[in-house]
Amino acid sequence: MISKEKGEIKEIMLHVFLGIISAFFINQVFAFALSTDMPIVAVESNSMVPTFYRGDILVIQGVKDPEQYKNFLKIGDIIVFSPEGHKVPVVHRIVAINPDGTYQTMGDANNHRQFPFEKRIRPEQIHGKMILRIPYLGWVKILFMEYLVPNLVPVSIIIGIMIISLLIYNSYFKW
């Protein structure tokens, strides 16, 4: 009985491992095909409501050389960029192109209020522009990163205790 359960646990672990490897591989293929280091982005705030919402997934198209953005981007495009000092990439609409080749952005829901980091976005800070939106799918990443990862140690301990308890219980009470 125990060997059957161990086999099931091994099979589950194998599927989880293969899922993680597959997701990584798919992301790398998209990164190469779409010329960006960040081809798939989960929207993490509501700054672009009603265009899209927190939890949506965006597919991003980049360029091989940041200098190419001047021919690729225009006012009105939605871009993903990494402002200095921010851990999470920002998804906003281009509202102006400065004479020095930097970009100004603003979230659709920000009521004409522009933050300082949105006024001079250099091409090398840009990951690309949005080409596709998939509603709700980003919640998987958000829930994982906001709830599971910070609680990974306690959750792992609880799951480990449950598995050990189940194995001990089944070793005493063989059916």
N, C-alpha and C positions, 0 to 999 in steps of 0.2 A: 504494500500500500504506500509506504513512504517513497519507494523508488518511483512509483507512478507520479506522486505529487512533485518530487524533485524534477522529474522529466517535464512536467507541466510548467514548473517555475523556470527551468532552463529554456523552454520553448518561448515563454513570455519574454524573458530577458533577451533572447535572440531577436525576437520581433521588435522590441524596443530599440535595440542596438541597430538593427537593419533600418528601422525608420529614421533614426538620427543620421546614419551614414547616407541614406537616400536623400534626406532633406539637404544635407551639406552638399552632396554631389549636384543636385538640381540647382541649388543656389549658385554654385560655381559655373555651371553651364549657362545659366541666365546671365551671370556677371560677365562672362566672356561674350555672349551673343549680344548683350545690350550695352556693352562698353562702359560699365559702371561697377564700382565696388559694392554698391548697394542696390541691387536690381529689384528687390521686393521689400517694401516698407509698410509697417503697420502704423496707421494714424493713431497717435497717442494723446491728442487733445481735441477739443471742439472748436479750435480757432478758425476752421474753414467751413463751418456750418453755414448754409445748407448745401454747399457743394459736395461735401462728404463729411462723415462723422467718425468719432473715435471708434476704433475697432474695425474700420475698413482697411483693406489691403490695397496698396498702390504698386503698380509695376512701373519702373523708372527706366527711361532711355537716357544714356549718357553719351559722351563723345570721347574719342581716344586722347585728344589734347585739349586742355582747358581753353586754349586760345580759340578753338572752334566754336565755343558757345556764342560768340558774337554773331555768327551766321546761323546758329541753331535756335537761339532763344529770342522771344519777342515779348512785348508787353502783353499781359494777359495769361501767359503760360504759368502753369503751376510747377514749382521746382522743389526739390529736396536739397537742403544745404546744411552744413555743420558750422554754426557760428562759433567763434573762439570762446572757450569757457563753458560751452554747453555739451553735456554728455549725449543728449538725445537729438537726432537730426530734426530740423524744422521743415514743415511742408507749408509753403505760402505761395501766393500769387505775385508775379512780377508786376509792379505798378509804375516803375520808371527805370530807365537805363541812364546812368550818369555819364557825363562826357569822358570820364577817365576809364570807362569800360566796366565799372562795377554796377551792381544791380540793387534796386530797392524793392522790397517785398512788403506784403501786409496780408494778414489773415482776413478772409472774407467776413468773419464775425467780429472783427476788432473795431468796428465803428469808427473808421478813419483815424484810429490811434496807432501810430507807428512806434515800435520800440527802437532804441538806438542800434541794436545789432542788425536791424533790417535795412539800414540806410546805406551801407557800403559792403555789399557781398561780393567778394572777389571770385573770379571764375574757378580758381582752385578749391574754393570752399563748396562748390556745387557738385552734387552727385548725379544730377540729371533732371529731366522733366517728366511729369506724369504722363503715361500713355494709356493706362488702363486702371480702372477701379473695380475692386471686388468687395461688395458689402459684407460686413460682419466677420469675415474670415480672420481678421487681425486679432480678434478677441482671444484666440488660442495663445498667441504670443504674449499679449498683454497680461492675461491671467497667469500664464507661466512665469513671466518675469516679475510681476508685481506681487504675486501671492506664493507661488511655489518656490522660486529661487531663494527669496529671503528666509523662507521657512524650511529650506532643504534639509538641514541637519535634524531639526525636531521631527519632521515628517519621515525622514529616513530611519530614525531611531524607532518611531512608532511602527512603521511598516516592518522593520527588522524584528521587533518584539512580537508582532502579530505572526510573522512567518515562523519564528522559532517556537512560539507557543503552539501553533498549529501542528508543527512537526513533532513536538514533544507529546502533545495530546494524542495524536494519531499513533505514536509509537507505543503508548500505554494501552490504547483502546483500538486494537486492530479489528477491523470489521470482518 
